[in-house]
Amino acid sequence: MRSKKADGKVFIITGMSGAGKSQALKCFEDLGFYCIDNLPVALIPAFSELVKTHRHFKHVALGIDIREGRFLKGFVRSLDSLGRLGLDYKVIFMDASDPVILQRFSETRHRHPLGKNISQAVKEERRILSELKERANKVIDTSTLTLGELKEILAGALELRRSTEMKLTVISFGYKYGIPLDADLVMDVRFLPNPNYIPRLKHKTGLNKPVAAYIRSRPGFRRFITDYTGQIKNLLPLYIKEGKSYLTIAIGCTGGHHRSVFITRQLAQNLSRFGFSVSEYHRDIRK
């Protein structure tokens, strides 16, 4: 009798030393996966039970490599145990040409896990991992890939929408308190009239309806928010292609109470409608 399919999804990342397994795991981590590098093969069945029963481990990526030594022989049996538990698992084998792997070891001066002459170790590792490569659902040759291209391939293997790869944070701030140090993009909205000089709006913020109505009515607002949203929307795929997973957009006005707060909320809402994962934060609103 076949096991009922569980909700958990497990990706096994294996392959040649120097082929980019660590980079692949970082990509999975950026995509929201719980990642464990070099989990002992003998523990895979027990860990699989956790994946099946705990929601925290719903999406998992495991790194397995030649450091496992003698335990590697039991890897195929461990894969079979995943299937018996009804877990959806895929094996991704990271590979690269021998000359590229040799060059990478030469540049990093890292010791090969097999502890032999690098050239001999690479040949021996290929022999040992040949069965794993045969069992792989996907083989990725990283010989000529950039980090951004690797991430794009992995996202395709996971069948993820491109928009979910980028985590956006939109921050409002006041220039009198300084520009946020972690900002990737900064927009100055002090070209809009300042509600602070209107008595009935002075003690309100950009989150209040009267302030929002006032800013919406100002000449140039609608054109600005439409154009700026479009500009960010067009830039994001380019950032994603280069491997960037997080982007912080800072919106500034004088004190960080009115204009920047309202524009931050509008921009966050607009980008969310396009399917991006967006959080907003108003740094100086209570100062």
Protein Blocks (a to p, Z undefined) as FASTA:
>chain_A
ZZdddfbdcdddedjehilpmmmmmmmmmnopacdehiafklmmmmmmmmmmpmklmpcc
ddddfklmmmmmmmmmmmmmmmmnopacddddddddfklmmmmmmmnopacfklpafklm
mmmmmmmmmmmmmmpmbdcdfklacfklmmmmmmmmnopafklmpccddddddfknopaf
kbfbdcdfklpccfklpmklmmmcfkbmklmmmmmmpghklmmmmmmmmmmmmmmmmmmm
nopabdcdddddfkopmmmmmmmmmmmmmmmmnopacddddfklmZZ
